[in-house]
Amino acid sequence: MSDPVVARIQANPKYLELKRKRNAFGWLLSALMLLVYYGYISLIAFNKPFLAQPLGSGVTSLGIPLGLGVIVFTIAITGIYVSRANKEFDALTAQILKEDAK
C-alpha cells in the first residue's frame, strides 16, 4: 500500500534538499562528538600523567575540567542542532507541506 501524498513529498526537490542538509549536518555533529569523546577517553587510556596534572595548588587535576568540557560540548552541539533545526529545517518542512497542499 503506497500513499500518494508520501510519494509526492518524497519526489519534491525541497524534500531531497532538506534530507541532504539534515543528514550532512547530523553526521558532522556526530563526528565532532565522537572525536571529542574518544579523544578524552584516549587521554585517559594513554596519557594519565597529563590528566593528573594539578591545577594550581589545589587537588583538582586537569582531567576534571576537560571532562566537564566534554559535557558542555555535548550540550552546545545539541543547542546548535536545535537552533538550526528550528530555523532552517522547520522552514523547509513548512515550504514542502505548503507546496503539497496546493
Residue pairs with C-beta under 8 A, 6 or more apart in sequence:
5 100
8 100
9 15
9 96
9 100
12 96
12 99
12 100
14 92
14 95
14 96
14 99
15 96
17 92
18 89
18 92
18 93
18 96
21 88
21 89
21 92
22 85
22 89
25 81
25 84
26 81
29 77
29 80
29 81
32 77
33 73
33 74
33 77
36 70
36 73
36 74
37 70
40 66
40 67
40 70
43 50
43 51
43 63
43 66
44 51
44 63
50 62
51 61
51 62
51 63
51 66
52 61
52 62
52 63
53 61
53 62
54 60
54 61
54 62
55 61
55 62
55 64
55 65
